[in-house]
Amino acid sequence: MATKGRLAIIAGGGELPHIGMSEALAAGEDPLFLGLIESDFSPREHSARTIPVHITQVGKILKTIQKEKITRILMLGKVRKDLLFQKLKFDLKALSILAKTINRNDYPIFLAIADEFEAMGVKVISQKIYLQSLLLPEGRYTPKKFKSQELKDIDFGMFYAEKMADLDIGQMVVVCDESVIAVEAVEGTDETIKRGGQYTKKKGDAVVCKSPKAKQDDRFDLPTIGIHTFQMMLESGCKTLCIREGETLVVDPKLAIEFATKHKLNFCVVGKSGSKVLNGNQKKVP
C-alpha cells in the first residue's frame, strides 16, 4: 500500500528516475516527475506525468509542489556539478537557499533544499525505498580471483574513497600499488576513470573504488555505477571496480556484470569484512 499523499520525483539525467518511477507505480503510487530542464532528463513514456522545471527557479518548484499536493519527494538522477559555476539566473528563493549554505558543495545545498521542503510539510525520502533491487550484497561478482596486491589495493582504495566522500570532494578514487592515482571532483566519474587509466594503462592493474560517506544521508546522491562505468574502464585501461555494500546503486546489475565478465574486468562489492571474503565463491545477482 502506498503511503498517503502524492510522491514527486525530482529527476535529473540517467536511468535512476525511470527505475524509481517504475517501482513507485508498481507499489501503487501516483508519482509525478519534476524533470530538471538543465539535466539530461527525458520523460520517455511518462510525459503525461512530467512537469519540466528549471533547477534555478526554486520558487516555481515549491509552488508546483503545493499545487500538485505533493507530500513526499524522491531526488534521483544526475545533475552536473559545474552548473553552479555557469552564468545561470537563479530566482530569489534559490539565492536565499544558497546564502544559507556553509559552502557550495553538494551536501550543504541538498540539505538546505530539503529543509525548505520540510518547512512546507513535504518529506524527502530515502533513495533506497524504490531502488532496493539495485543494492548488492558483498562479494566478488566476476570469475577471476584477486591477487594479494589487488586485495591490498581494494582495501586501500575503499579507505581513501570514503575519506574523499567525507570531505565532500567526490566519491571515487583510482589506485594502483597502494597509491592514489586520481580523485573525483567536479569533473565526475568518467573523467576520473580516464585520468586514472592514463597513468596506469601500461601496467593494467588500476582499481576504481567508489564509496559514499561513512554516514551517508541516503536521501541524496547515493553512489551509482552501471554498464557505462565498465565501458569507461575498458576504454581507459582500468581493471577492477569496487563499491560499498548496501550503499551503492548498480543500474541493471545483470547486464553490467555480464559486460564486465565478457571483457575480463573485475567487479566486487565490499562490506564490513573488507577484502577478506572476496576470493570465496563468485556471487550471483539475486
C-alpha positions in Angstrom: 0.0 0.0 0.0 1.3 3.5 -0.9 1.7 6.0 1.9 -1.0 8.7 2.0 -0.2 11.6 -0.2 1.4 12.1 -3.6 5.1 11.4 -4.5 7.1 13.6 -6.8 10.5 12.5 -8.3 12.8 15.5 -8.8 14.5 13.9 -11.8 18.0 14.5 -13.3 19.6 12.5 -16.1 20.2 8.8 -16.4 18.2 5.7 -15.6 17.6 6.1 -11.9 14.5 8.4 -12.2 12.8 5.9 -14.5 13.6 2.9 -12.3 12.2 4.8 -9.4 9.1 5.7 -11.4 8.5 2.1 -12.4 9.0 0.8 -8.8 6.7 3.5 -7.4 4.0 2.7 -9.9 4.3 -1.0 -9.1 3.8 -0.1 -5.4 0.6 1.7 -6.1 1.8 5.2 -6.1 0.6 8.1 -8.3 4.0 9.6 -8.9 4.9 12.8 -10.8 8.2 13.7 -12.4 9.6 17.2 -11.9 12.0 17.0 -14.7 15.1 19.2 -14.4 15.5 21.1 -17.7 19.2 21.7 -17.2 19.9 18.0 -16.8 19.8 15.3 -19.5 16.4 14.1 -18.2 13.9 12.7 -20.7 10.3 11.7 -19.7 10.2 8.9 -22.2 6.8 7.2 -21.9 5.8 9.3 -18.8 5.3 12.7 -20.5 1.8 12.8 -19.0 3.3 12.5 -15.5 6.1 15.1 -16.2 6.3 18.8 -15.3 9.5 20.4 -16.6 11.2 22.7 -14.1 14.3 24.8 -14.1 16.8 24.0 -11.3 17.4 27.7 -10.9 13.7 28.5 -10.3 13.2 27.0 -6.8 10.2 29.3 -6.0 8.3 27.8 -9.0 9.3 24.3 -7.9 7.8 25.0 -4.4 4.6 26.4 -5.9 4.3 23.3 -8.2 4.7 21.0 -5.2 1.9 22.8 -3.4 -0.4 22.9 -6.4 0.0 19.2 -7.1 -0.5 18.3 -3.4 2.9 16.6 -3.1 3.7 15.2 0.4 6.9 13.3 -0.4 9.9 14.0 -2.6 12.4 11.5 -4.1 15.5 13.0 -5.6 17.1 10.9 -8.4 19.4 11.3 -11.3 22.4 13.1 -12.4 22.8 16.9 -12.2 26.0 18.4 -13.5 28.1 19.8 -10.6 29.5 22.5 -12.8 26.1 24.2 -13.2 26.8 26.3 -10.1 29.7 27.8 -11.9 27.7 28.7 -15.1 26.0 32.1 -15.6 22.6 30.9 -14.6 19.8 33.2 -13.4 18.7 32.0 -10.0 15.4 33.2 -8.6 15.2 34.9 -5.2 14.3 31.7 -3.4 17.2 29.8 -4.9 19.6 32.7 -3.9 18.2 32.7 -0.4 18.8 28.9 -0.1 22.4 29.2 -1.4 23.0 32.0 1.1 22.2 29.7 3.9 24.8 27.0 2.9 28.2 26.8 4.5 29.7 26.2 1.1 28.8 25.3 -2.5 29.5 21.5 -2.1 26.6 19.1 -2.9 25.5 18.1 0.6 25.0 21.5 2.1 22.9 22.5 -0.9 20.8 19.3 -0.8 20.3 19.8 2.9 19.2 23.4 2.6 16.7 22.4 -0.2 15.4 19.5 2.0 14.9 22.0 4.8 12.7 24.1 2.6 10.6 21.1 1.7 10.3 20.0 5.3 9.1 23.5 6.3 6.2 23.0 3.8 5.4 19.7 5.4 6.9 17.7 2.5 9.2 14.9 3.3 12.3 14.0 1.3 12.5 10.2 1.4 15.4 7.8 1.1 16.6 6.9 -2.4 16.8 3.3 -1.3 13.0 2.9 -0.9 12.3 2.4 -4.6 15.8 1.2 -5.6 16.3 -1.8 -3.4 16.8 -4.1 -6.4 20.0 -2.1 -7.3 21.8 -2.8 -4.0 24.1 -5.8 -4.0 25.4 -7.9 -1.0 29.2 -8.1 -0.5 31.3 -10.5 -2.6 33.1 -10.9 -6.0 30.7 -10.9 -9.0 33.2 -11.8 -11.7 35.1 -15.1 -12.1 38.7 -14.2 -11.6 40.1 -14.3 -8.0 42.2 -11.4 -6.9 45.9 -11.5 -6.4 47.3 -10.4 -3.0 48.3 -7.0 -4.3 44.9 -6.4 -5.8 43.3 -7.2 -2.4 45.6 -4.7 -0.8 44.6 -2.1 -3.4 40.9 -2.7 -2.8 41.2 -2.1 0.9 43.5 0.9 0.4 41.3 2.4 -2.3 38.0 2.0 -0.5 39.5 3.7 2.6 40.5 6.7 0.6 37.3 6.8 -1.5 35.3 7.1 1.8 37.6 9.8 3.1 37.2 11.8 -0.1 33.4 11.4 0.2 33.5 12.5 3.8 35.3 15.7 2.7 32.6 16.3 0.0 35.2 16.2 -2.7 34.0 13.2 -4.7 33.0 9.6 -4.3 35.7 7.9 -6.4 39.4 7.3 -6.4 41.6 5.3 -8.8 44.5 3.5 -7.1 47.4 1.3 -8.2 50.1 -0.3 -6.0 48.6 1.4 -2.9 49.0 4.8 -4.4 46.1 7.2 -5.2 46.3 8.0 -8.9 43.2 10.0 -9.5 40.5 11.6 -7.2 37.0 12.6 -8.4 35.9 16.2 -8.1 33.6 18.4 -10.1 34.6 16.7 -13.4 32.7 13.5 -12.5 33.2 9.7 -12.8 34.1 9.4 -16.5 36.9 11.9 -16.4 38.3 10.4 -13.2 38.5 6.9 -14.7 40.1 8.3 -17.9 42.7 10.2 -15.8 43.4 7.1 -13.7 43.8 4.9 -16.7 46.2 7.5 -18.4 48.8 6.8 -15.7 48.3 3.1 -15.2 47.3 1.7 -18.7 50.6 0.1 -19.4 50.6 -1.7 -16.1 46.9 -2.6 -16.4 46.2 -3.0 -12.7 44.3 0.1 -11.8 41.5 -0.3 -9.2 38.5 2.0 -9.3 36.9 2.5 -5.9 33.6 4.2 -5.3 32.2 4.9 -1.8 29.7 7.1 0.0 30.5 8.9 3.2 30.9 6.9 6.4 27.5 8.3 7.5 25.8 8.9 4.1 22.5 10.7 4.1 20.6 8.2 1.8 18.1 10.9 0.7 20.8 12.4 -1.6 23.4 11.4 -4.1 24.0 7.7 -3.4 27.0 6.5 -5.5 25.8 4.9 -8.7 27.5 2.6 -11.3 26.4 0.7 -14.3 27.5 -0.7 -17.7 28.7 2.8 -18.7 31.2 2.7 -15.8 32.7 -0.6 -17.1 32.7 0.8 -20.7 34.8 3.7 -19.4 37.1 1.4 -17.6 37.6 -0.8 -20.7 38.4 2.3 -22.8 40.8 3.7 -20.2 42.6 0.5 -19.2 41.3 0.3 -15.6 40.9 -3.3 -14.4 38.8 -3.6 -11.2 35.8 -1.8 -9.9 34.9 -1.9 -6.1 31.8 -0.4 -4.5 30.3 -0.3 -1.0 27.7 -2.9 0.1 24.2 -1.6 0.7 25.2 2.0 -0.2 26.0 2.0 -3.9 23.4 1.6 -6.7 24.1 -0.7 -9.6 21.9 0.1 -12.7 20.8 -3.1 -14.5 23.3 -5.2 -12.4 23.0 -8.4 -14.5 23.8 -6.6 -17.8 26.6 -4.6 -16.2 28.2 -7.7 -14.7 27.8 -9.7 -18.0 29.7 -6.9 -19.8 32.4 -6.9 -17.1 32.8 -10.6 -17.3 32.9 -10.7 -21.1 35.7 -8.1 -21.2 37.7 -9.6 -18.3 37.1 -6.8 -15.9 36.8 -7.4 -12.2 33.9 -6.3 -10.0 33.4 -6.6 -6.3 31.2 -5.3 -3.5 33.0 -4.6 -0.3 31.2 -5.0 3.1 32.3 -4.9 6.7 34.7 -7.8 6.1 36.7 -5.8 3.6 38.7 -7.8 1.0 38.9 -10.9 3.2 35.8 -12.6 1.7 36.3 -11.6 -1.9 38.2 -14.7 -3.0 35.3 -17.0 -2.0 32.7 -18.3 -4.4 31.6 -16.0 -7.2 28.4 -14.2 -6.2 25.4 -14.1 -8.5 22.9 -11.2 -8.8 19.9 -12.1 -6.5 
